[in-house]
Amino acid sequence: MLYAFSLILIDIAPFFIGLYVDHLSLTLGQSGFVQSIDQAGGVLGAVVGFFLMPRVRWRTIIVAAAMVATIGNSLTAIADSYLLLCVVRFVAGFGVVLITTVTACVLAQAAVPVRAYGAGLALGMTLSAAAIWLLEGLRASLGNAAALGSGALWLGLGTVLALLLPRGLRGPSEPVLPEEVPTMTGGSRNAGRTALIGLLLFAVSVNVIYAFIERIGLSNGLDQGAVANAMAFGYIFSAGGSLIPTIFGESGAHLRWIGITTIIFIASLAGIYVAQTTVLFTIAFAVYASAWCMGLAFYMSMTAENDPGHRYTRMIYIVNVVAQSVGPAIGTLVLARASLSAVFVVTPLPALIAATLVFFTRPARVASAARASL
């Protein structure tokens, strides 16, 4: 639940950019910079989590991070200047991603991590739909300031949930791979590192286009309300696709699913490009969000299962937040030199490179007692 709550603020980020423009009369460029500041705070949160987790109880970190994130999102509603907005969004981004970083490591300790990640991402998609409707409802009834502060409601509830965690929650001191999980050619450390790089590249692909999803819908002829509803329903429908790793995922069998996910992701981009009705845009976005969650689940699980020391696992959200900064920057550079169509051409390239990279790291059969008996 905490992992899913922390994802909400990432999923509704495109709507915050428009709110900054409407509420504080910022330019689109200034609003984009505020979002970059938010992500910079997230990078710091992920890095702080990397160093704190081996030294501090995880419950303590999560509770403190949830309180910081709640305060930051509450202050966003009353920020009345560009500078103050940048400061509070940096604080909010720090707290949110620190929660995500630690809870992702908790999920990595599940018996089958890919199933835990899939369930968390699916729940995050469903709650994000509710968050979009809540944000739009608050904007219509109470104004932009209330909509900007809506994240504090989710994170305040997250703070309460964090208090219910076991006091001594922390990672294993010497985690090891289960005997039945196949390691990859070059050893588990090499495979964990490769999977982490693959995660970075796939996440960059997803984020190249995500920041412009709302604008793409408008350019396809949809109005603002139709785009919001399409994304909200898309998140709900994508929860089903996000559960694919939970239902079908198994330890050590990621390569096939990474290939399938990459194909689905590319197909969703084509769908978004041609969708000129609310129904088609909703379907295309739902497939895109499903592929997004599937890719994250399989790459994160592959990293966790081939990382006995949990070093790369603790870096998962450093990589994800970096991708959230690099992806939109690539899209912006492409738009500065070409049309929106060119963004669709560039977007799938990092994901294709990621899939190719992990496919060169072939599974090595490990003889376990169970297999030997067969």
N, C-alpha and C positions, 0 to 999 in steps of 0.2 A: 504493500500500500504506500509506504513512504517513497519507494523508488518511483512508483507511478505518479504520485503527487509532484515530485520534483521535475518530472518530464512535462507537466502541464505548461509551465512558464516558457519552455523551449517551443512547444507546439503552437502557442498563441502569439509568439513574437511578431509575426507579420502584422497583426492587428494593432500592436502597440506602436509600431512605426507610424501608422495613420493617425492614431490618437495623439502622438506627440505633435504632429503637424496641426491638427485641429485645435488642440487644447492650449498649446503655447505658441502657436503661429510660427513654428520652426520650419525651415526648408526641408525638403526631402533628404538633401545631403546631410543636414544637421541631425535629422532623425536617425539616419543610417549610422552616423557617428556615435550617437547615444547607444544604439544597439551594439556597436563595436566595443564601447566602454563596458557595457553589460557583459559581453563575452570575455573581455579582458579580466573582469572580476571573476568570471567563471574559470578561466585558466589558472588564476592565482588560487582559487578554491580547490581545484583539482591537484595542483602542486602541493599545497598545504596538506591536503588529505594524504597524498603519497608519503609524506614524511611523518605525519602524525600517527597513521594507523598502526605501525609497528610499536609505537611508544605509549599510546593513550587508549583507554577503553573506547570501543566504537560507539557505545550508547552515549557517552559523554560528548563525543564529537558531533553526533547526529542531533542531539538535543540543542547544543549550542548553535549549530549551523541553522537549524530550523527557526530558532529565536531570531538570529541575525537576519535571515531571509524574510521572516514575517515583518520585522521592523522596517527593512528596506522597502518592501512592497507597500507597506502602509504609508511611508513618507512619500512615495511616488505620487500619491493622490494629492498631496499638498505642496509639492515642489512647484515654485512659481518663477523659476529662472532656469536658463540653460545650464549654468554651472552646477546649481544644486541638483538638477535632474541627473546630470552625469555622475555626481557623487553618490546619490542614493541608488542609482541603477548599478553602479560598480559594487556597492555593498550587497545589493539584492542578488546579483549574479554570483558573487563570491559564496553566499550562503546556500543558494539553490544547488550549485554544482558540487559543493562540498557534501551535501546530502546525497546527491546522485552517485558520487564517487565511492562513498563508504557503503551505501546500500547495494551498489553493484557488486562489491566485494563480498557482501553477505550472501547474495544470490549465487555467487561463484562457488560457494561451499555446498550447494545442493548436490544430491546424489547424481543428478543429471543436469548440469548447469543450463544447457540450452533450453530445457523445459521451463526452468525458473525464469530465465530471461524472457522467453516468449510470453509467459503469463503476465509478467510485469509490464512488458511493452503493450500487450493487448489491453490491459487495464488502463494504462496511460492514455491510449488512443480513445477509449470510451470516455474517460474523465475529461479529456481535452475537448470533446464535443460539448459536454455539459459546460465547460469553462467558456467556450465561445458564445454559447447562448446566454450564459450569465453575464458575460462582458457586454454583449449587445443589448440585453435587457436593462442593465444598469446605465449604459450610455443613453438609451432612449428615455428612461424614467428619471434618472438622477443626474445625468450629465457625464462629461468626459472624465472628470476627476474621480468619480466613483468607479468608473470602468477601469481606470488605471490602477486603482487600489484593490481590484478584485482578487489579485493573486494572493493578497494577505489572508483572505478567507481560507484558501486551500492550505497555505503553509501554517496558519494558526492551528488548524485541525491536525496538520502533520506534527506540530510540536507536542500536542496531546498524545498522539500515537507513539511518538518517540519515547515518551516517558514510560510506555508499557513494555519497552524492550528489556531483555535481561540486563541487569547491572554489569555483569562480567563479560558482556558480548565483545569478542575480539577474534581475530583470525588465528588459525593454527600456527604454532611456533615452527613446526617443520612439516609443512604440507607435502604429501607425496602423491604420485599418480596411482589410481587404482590399478591393480595388476591386469585387469581385463581391458583397459583402455589402450588401444594401439598408440604407440608414439610414432613420430614422423621421422623420415629420413634425416639424418643429421642430429638426432636427439631431440628431446622434448623442449630444451631451451631454444634451439634454433627454430622449431616449429612455432613456439609461442611468440617469438620475435617476428616471424614471417606473418603470422595471423594478425598481430598488432599493426604491422605496416599495411596489410590488406584492409583492416578495419579503417585506418586513416584514409586510404584511397577511396574506399566505398563511401564513407561518410562525406568526403569532399564532393563526390558526384551528387549525392542526395542534396547537399546544401547549396550547390551551384544554382539550382533552380528554385529552391524552396523559398528564399527571400522574395522572389518575384511572382510567386503563385497567385497572389491577389491581383497583381497588375496583369498577369497573363489572362486570368478570367475576365477582367474588364476589357482587355484588348480583343477577346473572343466574342464580345458583344453582351456579356452578362452584366447586370447591375450589382451594386455593392451588397445588397441584401441577398441576392442570388448566390454570390460568391461565398458569403458567410455561411449560408445554409448548405451549400455544396460541400464546403470543407468540413462543417460539423457532421453532416450525414456521412461524408466520406470517412471521417475518423471512426464513426460507429461501425460502418460496414467493414472497415479495415481491421477491426478487432478480431473478426473471424479469420482473416488471413494471418494476423499476427499470432494466432494460436497454433498455426501450422508447426512451428518449432516445438511447441509444448506437446502436441499430439503425436507428431511423427519423428521428432528429434531423438537421436540416441547418441551416446558417448562415442567419440572417435569416428563418426560418419558424417563429416561436414562437407566434404568436397563436392559430392553430388548435389547437395542442397544449395551450396553457394553458386554452382552453375545454373541451377533452375531459377534461383533468386535473381541473378544477373539478367537472365532472359526476360523475366517478368518485369523487372525494373525498366529495361529498355522499351518494352511494349507499352508500359504505362506512360512513358514520355511521349510516345507517338500519339497515344490517346488524348493526353492533355493538350497537345499541339493542335489537334483537329476538333476538339470538343467545343461546339458553339451553342449548346443548349445546357440548361442546368442539370438535366438527367445525365447526359454524356460526361459533363465535367465532374459530376459527383462520382460516377463509376470510375472514371480515369484516375481521379484523385484517390479514391479508395484503394485501387490497385497499387498506385504509387506508394501510399502510406503503408500498405501491407508489405510491399517489397522492402521498404525502408526498415520496418521492424524485423522482418525475416533476416535481412542482411546483417543488421546489428546483432541479433540473437546468435546467428551461426558464427560470425567472426569473433564475438566476445567469448562465446563458449569454447571455440577452438583455442583462443588465447589462454583461457583459464585452465583448460584440461591439459595443456602442454606447458604449464608454468608452475613447477613444484615450489618455487620460492615466493610465488605471488608477487614478484616484482613487476612483471608486465601486466598482471591483472590490476594492480594499483594504478597503472598508467592508462587504463582504458579510457577514463573520462578526461584525462589530459588530451589524449588523441582526439576524442569526440568534440571537445570544445574548440580545439585548434581547427578542426575541420569546419566547424560552424563559422569561424572567422575567415578561413582561406576560401571556402566554397563561394560565398557571396562576393568576395573580392575578385575571384576569377570571373564570375558572371558580370560584375560591374566593368571590368576591363574589356570583356568581349563586347558589351553593349556600347562602350565608348568608341569602338572601332567598327562595329557591325550592327546588324539588326537583331531583334529578339529571336529570330529563327536560328541565328548562329549559336545562341546559347544552348539550344536543343541539340545541336551537333556536338558541342564541346562536352556537355554534361555527362554522357555515358562513358567517355574515354577513361577516366580514373577507375571506374568500376570494372571495366574490361581488363585494365592492367592488374588490378587487385586479384581478379579471378585467375588470370594467367599465372600470377606470382604464386598463389597457394597451390595451384595444380602441379607446379614443378616440385612441390614438397610432398612427395608420395607417402602414403601410410606404410609403415613397416609392421608386418605381422609380429605380434608378441605372443609367444606361447604361454598360455596361462594353464593353471591346473585343470580348469573346466574344459578347455580346448584339448588338452593333452588326453583327457579321459575319453574324448570323442574319437 
